Amino acid sequence: MAEGHRQRLRERFLKYGIDSFTDEEIIELLLALGTPRKDCKAPARAAYKEFGSLAKVLEADVDKLRGIKGIGPNNVFALKFIHEVARRFLRERLREKDKIECAKDVVDYLCHWLAFKDRESFVVIYLDTRNGVIDIEELFLGTVDASAVYPREVLRQALLKNATGLILIHNHPSGSLEPSEADKALTKRFLKACSLVDLRLLDHIIVAGPSSYFSFSETGLLDSLKRL
C-alpha cells in the first residue's frame, strides 16, 4: 500500500510539479529515499508538526530529527543529503553568473544557507572587475548577538584572490530586518578600509529569514555611509 501511495506521489510530481505537493508530502518522499519499503507518512507528519515547515525540517539538528519516532539514520541521511545538494546547486548557479548586479542576484543562495542558523555568520562574496563571482567564503561565525569581524582579514583574502569588489553578508538569527548601529559602524569601517586598497564595497546584506533580507545598497544606506 505504501509503495502504491508513493508511486502516485511520484506520478503527480512528474505531471504537475513540486507546487502540487504539501510540505508534509515532500518530507514523506524525502524520508522514503532512506527507507523505500517503509510507510513514512506518520513520521513526516510528526516532523512537520515538530519543526513547522519543510525548510526547518531540512535545517533541523540531526539528534532532534532522530528523536522523532519512525525517523532513523537512513532517513536523516536522505534529508541532509538533498538539502546539501540544493545548497550546492544554488552556490554553483551563483558562481556561474556573469555579473552580480543587485542583492536579488544572490539572496536565493544566501537565504537558503543562512536563514535558519542559530548563530551569526559573516560571509563575503569576492568579485572580479566585471562583478563575476571569484569565491564565496564564510569567514566568521559568532554568537547569536555578534560576530568578531576583522576587515583586515577580509581585505587580505580579497588581495590574495585578486578581487576588485566585495559583498558582505551576515544573518540576524533574531529575525530582525533592521541593521543595528553596530552593523552600520562595521559597514563604515569596511568602506574606509576598501578605499585604501582600491576595492569596491558593492553591498552589505542582512539575511533575516527564508525570504527576508535588508540591502544597504538597495535602501541607499550604503551611499549615505559613504558620505559620512
C-alpha positions in Angstrom: 0.0 0.0 0.0 2.9 2.4 0.9 4.6 1.8 -2.5 1.3 2.4 -4.3 0.9 5.7 -2.5 4.4 6.8 -3.2 4.1 5.9 -6.8 1.0 8.1 -7.1 3.1 10.9 -5.5 5.9 10.4 -8.0 3.4 10.5 -10.9 1.8 13.6 -9.6 5.3 15.3 -9.3 6.1 14.4 -12.9 2.8 15.6 -14.2 2.2 18.7 -12.0 5.5 19.6 -10.4 6.5 20.4 -6.8 3.9 23.1 -6.3 1.2 20.4 -6.2 2.7 19.0 -3.0 2.3 20.0 0.6 5.4 20.3 2.8 4.3 17.1 4.6 4.2 15.2 1.3 7.6 16.4 0.3 9.1 15.4 3.6 7.4 12.0 3.3 9.0 11.4 -0.1 12.4 12.5 1.2 12.2 10.2 4.2 11.2 7.4 1.8 14.5 7.8 0.0 16.2 6.4 3.1 13.7 3.6 3.8 11.9 2.9 0.5 9.8 0.0 1.8 8.5 1.7 4.9 5.4 3.9 5.2 6.8 7.4 6.0 3.6 9.3 6.3 3.4 9.3 10.1 7.0 10.4 10.7 6.7 13.0 8.0 3.6 14.4 9.7 5.4 14.3 13.1 8.5 16.1 11.7 6.4 18.8 10.2 4.5 19.3 13.4 7.7 19.5 15.4 9.6 21.9 13.2 6.8 23.8 11.4 8.0 23.9 7.8 9.9 22.0 5.2 12.8 24.4 5.4 13.1 23.9 9.2 12.9 20.2 8.9 15.8 20.2 6.4 17.8 22.5 8.7 17.0 20.7 11.9 19.6 19.2 14.2 20.4 15.6 13.5 19.8 14.4 17.0 16.4 16.2 17.1 15.4 14.6 13.9 16.3 11.1 15.2 14.3 11.8 18.3 11.1 11.6 16.2 9.5 8.2 16.1 10.0 6.5 12.8 13.0 8.6 11.7 16.2 6.7 11.7 19.8 7.4 10.4 18.9 6.5 6.8 16.0 8.9 6.8 18.2 11.7 8.3 20.8 11.0 5.6 18.3 11.4 2.9 17.0 14.7 4.3 20.5 16.1 4.9 21.8 14.9 1.5 19.1 16.5 -0.5 19.5 19.7 1.5 23.2 19.9 0.7 22.5 19.1 -3.0 20.1 22.1 -3.1 22.7 24.3 -1.4 25.5 23.2 -3.9 23.1 23.8 -6.8 22.4 27.4 -5.7 26.0 28.0 -4.9 27.1 26.8 -8.4 24.4 28.8 -10.1 25.6 31.9 -8.3 29.2 31.2 -9.2 28.2 30.8 -12.9 26.5 34.2 -13.1 28.4 36.5 -15.5 27.6 39.5 -13.4 26.2 40.3 -10.0 24.0 43.5 -10.4 22.0 43.6 -7.2 21.1 41.9 -4.0 18.3 39.8 -5.7 21.0 38.1 -7.7 22.4 36.4 -4.6 19.7 36.2 -2.0 18.3 32.8 -3.0 21.5 31.1 -2.1 22.2 33.3 0.9 18.7 32.8 2.4 19.0 29.0 1.8 22.3 29.0 3.6 21.9 31.4 6.4 18.2 31.9 7.2 18.0 29.1 9.9 21.4 29.4 11.5 21.1 30.0 15.3 24.4 31.9 15.4 25.5 34.9 13.4 27.6 34.1 10.4 29.6 36.5 8.3 30.0 35.7 4.6 32.0 37.5 1.9 31.5 37.3 -1.9 34.6 38.2 -3.8 34.1 39.7 -7.2 36.2 40.4 -10.3 36.3 43.6 -12.4 33.0 42.6 -14.2 31.3 41.7 -10.9 31.6 38.0 -11.6 32.0 35.7 -8.6 35.5 34.6 -7.7 34.7 33.0 -4.4 32.3 32.8 -1.5 33.6 32.3 2.0 32.2 32.1 5.5 34.9 33.9 7.4 33.5 34.4 10.9 31.0 32.5 13.0 29.9 34.3 16.1 27.3 34.1 18.9 23.6 34.8 18.5 24.3 38.5 19.1 27.5 39.4 17.3 30.4 38.3 15.1 34.0 39.2 15.6 34.6 40.6 12.2 38.1 41.9 11.2 38.2 43.9 8.0 41.9 43.3 7.6 41.3 39.6 7.2 38.7 40.2 4.6 40.9 42.6 2.7 43.9 40.1 2.9 41.7 37.4 1.3 40.5 39.8 -1.3 44.0 40.7 -2.4 45.1 37.1 -2.4 42.2 36.3 -4.7 42.8 39.3 -7.0 39.3 40.5 -6.2 38.3 44.1 -7.0 34.8 44.0 -5.4 33.2 42.7 -2.2 29.7 41.9 -1.0 29.3 41.5 2.8 26.6 39.3 4.2 25.5 38.3 7.7 22.4 36.8 9.2 20.2 38.0 12.1 19.1 34.9 14.0 16.6 37.1 15.9 14.7 37.6 12.6 15.1 41.4 12.8 15.5 43.1 9.4 16.8 46.4 10.8 20.5 46.9 10.7 21.9 47.7 14.1 24.2 50.6 14.9 27.0 48.1 15.1 26.1 46.8 11.6 26.3 50.4 10.3 29.6 51.1 12.0 31.1 47.9 10.6 30.0 48.8 7.1 31.6 52.2 7.5 34.8 50.6 8.6 34.8 48.4 5.5 34.1 51.4 3.3 37.1 53.2 4.7 39.4 50.1 4.5 38.3 49.2 1.0 39.1 52.8 -0.2 42.7 52.4 1.0 43.4 49.4 -1.3 41.1 50.3 -4.2 38.4 47.7 -3.5 34.7 48.4 -4.2 32.2 47.5 -1.5 29.1 46.8 -3.5 26.7 45.9 -0.7 26.1 44.7 2.8 23.2 42.3 3.0 21.4 41.1 6.2 19.5 37.8 6.0 16.7 37.6 8.5 14.5 34.7 7.2 13.8 32.3 4.3 12.9 35.2 2.0 13.7 38.3 4.1 16.7 40.5 3.6 18.0 44.0 4.0 20.3 45.5 1.4 22.4 48.5 2.4 22.8 49.3 -1.3 19.1 49.0 -2.4 17.9 51.1 0.5 20.5 53.9 -0.1 22.2 53.3 3.3 25.5 52.4 1.7 25.7 55.7 -0.2 24.7 57.6 3.0 27.5 55.9 4.9 30.0 56.8 2.1 29.2 60.5 2.6 29.8 60.4 6.4 
